[in-house]
């Protein structure tokens, strides 16, 4: 116990082993769930369900805590992923993953940064739920086929086939090489200046010819109802349409999903986030999220890890 200002308080006692084990792997479990779902809110719900199941098991029967917890979170995420698919069918406009404000050191782990990027999460959206789970567990978290088989309820040979199919599917659609950090910084700073000024030529100078712009307002905020493709179209959109808002606007450079991004405020309030895909010095993707439900945690960093 300790005394302070004349009051006596009990010092917190030690955590029980189940809680200690869960907290030790919590960031990993969140990252697994988020990469499978593309939604931080749903990933947190999956973690809560995982904790309830974990706290009720006989831990003497658990050989390896990390593998067991990953198995629980995978099964819960698979169930939720199937339900999410039905929700997305009625979604207004393009659906984008929920953006995360991440620490700069995430970008240093190239594989992790790519796996949580907006561009990669959109590629993973094109997989079947079981393929997505297998791909994430194998390619991102390097689990053995036997471990994945237990997690998804398939045989190891079936998991190998699923992994091969998912790998080929992703390889055909994954973003191109990203270039150097210096190219990233230069392109993003040029993009920020161009967006702030709305100067058309400056935008054309930094956008790739096949750049794609997507925006997600969730039917609540104004947003594009379909992708806009091509440097000329995207530049004009940025210069005269997309950013025209009532009020004073500010644009801040931040790390979004392990990569470069812009945090947009109007009259001091967060209005949206733009995750930017930079490849070899040019912006190839701009993913603009304005849906307020997806911005609830963007003012604080989220830890992702492998």
C-alpha positions in Angstrom: 0.0 0.0 0.0 1.0 3.7 -0.4 0.1 7.0 1.1 -0.5 10.2 -0.8 -2.1 13.4 0.3 -3.3 11.8 3.5 -5.1 9.0 1.6 -4.3 5.3 1.7 -4.6 3.4 -1.5 -4.1 -0.3 -2.3 -1.3 -0.9 -4.9 -2.6 -3.0 -7.8 -2.0 -6.7 -7.3 -0.2 -8.9 -9.9 -2.2 -10.0 -12.9 -3.5 -13.5 -13.1 -1.6 -15.8 -15.6 -4.5 -15.8 -18.1 -4.7 -12.0 -18.3 -0.9 -11.7 -18.4 -0.7 -14.1 -21.4 -3.5 -12.4 -23.2 -2.0 -8.9 -22.8 1.4 -10.2 -23.8 0.0 -11.1 -27.2 -2.8 -8.5 -27.5 -1.1 -6.3 -30.2 -0.3 -9.4 -32.3 -3.9 -10.6 -32.0 -5.3 -7.2 -32.9 -3.1 -7.1 -36.0 -4.3 -10.6 -37.1 -7.9 -9.6 -36.7 -7.5 -6.2 -38.4 -5.7 -7.7 -41.4 -8.5 -10.2 -41.8 -11.3 -7.7 -41.3 -10.0 -4.3 -42.4 -11.9 -2.8 -39.4 -10.4 -1.8 -36.1 -13.8 -1.7 -34.4 -14.6 -5.2 -35.5 -11.1 -6.3 -34.6 -11.6 -5.0 -31.1 -14.9 -6.9 -30.8 -13.1 -10.1 -32.0 -10.5 -9.5 -29.2 -13.2 -9.2 -26.6 -14.8 -12.5 -27.8 -11.3 -14.1 -27.8 -10.7 -13.0 -24.2 -14.0 -14.4 -23.1 -13.1 -17.8 -24.6 -9.5 -17.7 -23.4 -10.5 -16.8 -19.8 -12.8 -19.8 -19.6 -10.4 -22.6 -20.8 -8.2 -25.0 -18.8 -4.8 -23.5 -19.4 -3.1 -26.7 -18.4 -4.3 -28.2 -21.6 -2.6 -25.4 -23.7 0.8 -26.4 -25.1 1.6 -23.0 -26.7 -0.3 -19.9 -25.7 0.5 -17.8 -28.7 -0.7 -20.4 -31.2 -3.8 -21.1 -29.1 -4.8 -17.4 -29.0 -4.1 -16.9 -32.7 -6.4 -19.9 -33.4 -9.2 -18.4 -31.3 -8.9 -15.0 -32.9 -8.8 -16.5 -36.4 -12.0 -18.4 -35.9 -13.8 -15.4 -34.4 -12.5 -13.2 -37.2 -13.7 -15.7 -39.9 -17.2 -15.7 -38.5 -17.2 -11.9 -38.4 -15.7 -11.6 -41.9 -18.6 -13.6 -43.4 -21.1 -11.3 -41.6 -19.2 -8.2 -42.8 -19.5 -9.4 -46.4 -23.3 -9.2 -46.1 -23.1 -5.7 -44.6 -20.8 -4.4 -47.4 -23.4 -5.5 -50.0 -25.6 -2.6 -48.9 -22.8 -0.1 -48.2 -23.2 3.3 -49.9 -20.4 4.0 -52.3 -16.9 2.4 -52.2 -16.0 0.6 -49.0 -12.5 1.4 -47.7 -10.7 -0.2 -44.7 -10.8 1.7 -41.4 -7.5 3.8 -41.3 -5.1 3.5 -38.4 -2.7 6.1 -37.2 0.5 4.1 -36.9 4.0 4.9 -35.4 6.8 5.7 -37.8 8.7 2.5 -36.9 6.0 0.4 -38.6 7.3 1.5 -41.9 10.7 0.0 -41.1 9.2 -3.5 -41.2 8.5 -3.5 -44.9 6.5 -6.7 -45.0 4.3 -5.6 -42.0 3.8 -2.1 -43.5 2.7 -3.5 -46.8 0.4 -6.0 -45.2 -1.6 -3.3 -43.3 -1.5 -0.8 -46.1 -4.8 0.4 -47.6 -3.7 -0.9 -51.0 -3.0 -4.4 -49.7 -6.1 -4.6 -47.6 -8.2 -3.8 -50.7 -6.5 -6.6 -52.5 -7.3 -8.9 -49.6 -10.9 -7.9 -49.9 -11.0 -9.8 -53.2 -10.2 -13.1 -51.5 -12.7 -15.6 -50.1 -12.7 -15.4 -46.3 -10.9 -18.7 -45.8 -8.3 -17.7 -48.4 -7.8 -14.4 -46.6 -7.2 -16.1 -43.3 -4.7 -18.6 -44.7 -2.9 -15.8 -46.6 -2.6 -13.6 -43.6 -1.5 -16.3 -41.2 1.1 -17.8 -43.7 2.5 -14.8 -45.6 2.4 -12.2 -42.9 2.7 -14.1 -39.6 4.7 -17.1 -41.0 2.6 -19.7 -39.2 3.2 -23.4 -40.1 0.6 -25.1 -42.2 -0.3 -27.4 -39.4 -1.0 -24.4 -37.1 -3.1 -22.8 -39.8 -5.0 -26.0 -40.4 -6.0 -26.1 -36.7 -7.0 -22.4 -36.8 -9.3 -22.6 -39.9 -10.6 -26.2 -39.5 -9.1 -27.6 -42.7 -6.5 -30.3 -43.4 -2.8 -29.2 -43.9 -3.0 -30.3 -47.5 -6.1 -28.2 -48.1 -4.4 -25.3 -46.4 -1.4 -25.6 -48.7 -3.7 -25.5 -51.7 -5.6 -22.5 -50.3 -2.3 -20.7 -49.6 -1.0 -21.3 -53.2 -4.3 -20.0 -54.7 -4.4 -17.0 -52.4 -0.7 -16.2 -53.1 -1.2 -16.3 -56.9 -4.4 -14.1 -56.6 -2.6 -11.5 -54.5 0.6 -11.6 -56.6 -1.5 -10.7 -59.7 -3.1 -7.7 -57.9 -0.6 -6.5 -55.3 0.9 -3.0 -55.5 4.1 -2.5 -57.4 7.5 -1.8 -55.8 7.3 1.1 -53.5 10.6 2.8 -54.0 13.0 4.4 -51.4 12.0 6.3 -48.3 13.5 9.5 -49.8 11.2 9.1 -52.8 8.3 8.6 -50.5 9.0 11.8 -48.5 9.6 13.9 -51.6 6.5 12.7 -53.4 4.3 13.1 -50.3 5.5 16.6 -49.5 4.9 17.6 -53.1 1.4 16.1 -52.9 0.7 17.9 -49.7 1.7 21.3 -51.2 -0.3 20.6 -54.3 -3.4 19.6 -52.4 -3.1 22.7 -50.1 -2.7 25.1 -53.0 -5.0 23.3 -55.5 -2.4 24.1 -58.3 -3.3 21.8 -61.2 0.2 21.5 -62.7 1.8 20.7 -59.3 -0.7 17.9 -58.9 0.0 16.5 -62.4 3.7 16.5 -61.7 3.4 14.2 -58.7 0.5 11.9 -59.8 1.2 8.6 -61.7 -0.6 8.3 -65.1 -2.7 5.5 -63.8 -3.4 6.9 -60.3 -6.6 5.8 -58.6 -8.6 7.9 -56.2 -11.3 6.3 -53.9 -13.3 7.9 -51.1 -15.6 6.5 -48.4 -18.3 8.6 -46.8 -20.4 5.7 -45.7 -23.5 7.4 -46.9 -23.0 10.0 -44.2 -20.5 12.4 -45.7 -20.0 13.5 -49.2 -17.7 11.2 -51.1 -17.0 9.7 -54.6 -19.5 7.0 -55.5 -17.0 5.3 -57.8 -13.2 5.3 -58.4 -11.6 8.1 -60.3 -8.7 6.9 -62.5 -6.0 8.8 -64.4 -3.7 11.7 -63.5 -5.7 14.4 -65.3 -9.1 13.3 -63.7 -7.6 12.9 -60.2 -5.7 16.2 -60.4 -8.8 18.2 -61.4 -10.8 16.4 -58.7 -8.3 17.4 -56.1 -7.9 21.0 -57.4 -11.6 21.9 -57.8 -13.9 19.4 -56.3 -12.8 16.9 -53.6 -11.3 19.4 -51.2 -13.9 22.2 -51.4 -15.3 22.4 -47.9 -16.9 25.2 -45.9 -14.5 26.4 -43.3 -10.8 26.7 -42.7 -8.9 23.6 -43.8 -5.5 22.2 -42.6 -3.6 19.2 -43.9 -1.1 17.4 -41.7 1.4 14.7 -42.8 0.9 11.5 -40.7 1.6 7.8 -40.9 -1.5 5.9 -41.9 -1.4 2.1 -42.0 2.3 2.0 -42.0 2.7 4.4 -44.9 2.3 8.1 -45.8 -1.0 9.9 -45.3 -2.7 13.2 -44.8 -4.9 14.1 -41.8 -7.5 16.7 -42.9 -9.1 19.1 -40.5 -11.8 21.6 -41.1 -12.3 24.3 -38.5 -10.0 22.3 -36.2 -12.1 19.2 -36.4 -11.0 16.0 -38.1 -12.8 15.8 -41.5 -11.0 12.9 -43.1 -7.9 10.9 -43.7 -6.1 10.3 -47.0 -3.8 7.3 -47.2 -1.4 7.8 -50.0 0.3 5.1 -52.1 3.7 6.2 -53.4 5.6 4.1 -55.9 8.9 5.2 -57.4 8.3 8.8 -56.6 4.8 9.1 -57.9 1.4 8.9 -56.1 -0.4 5.9 -57.5 -3.3 5.7 -55.0 -5.2 8.1 -52.8 -7.7 6.5 -50.4 -9.9 9.2 -48.7 -11.9 8.1 -45.7 -14.6 10.5 -44.4 -17.1 8.1 -42.8 -17.1 9.3 -39.1 -17.6 5.8 -37.8 -14.1 4.9 -39.3 -12.4 7.9 -37.8 -13.2 7.4 -34.1 -9.6 6.3 -33.2 -7.6 8.2 -35.7 -6.5 10.8 -33.1 -4.3 8.2 -31.3 -1.7 5.7 -32.5 -2.6 2.1 -32.9 0.1 -0.5 -32.3 0.4 -3.2 -35.0 3.0 -5.9 -34.8 4.0 -9.4 -36.1 
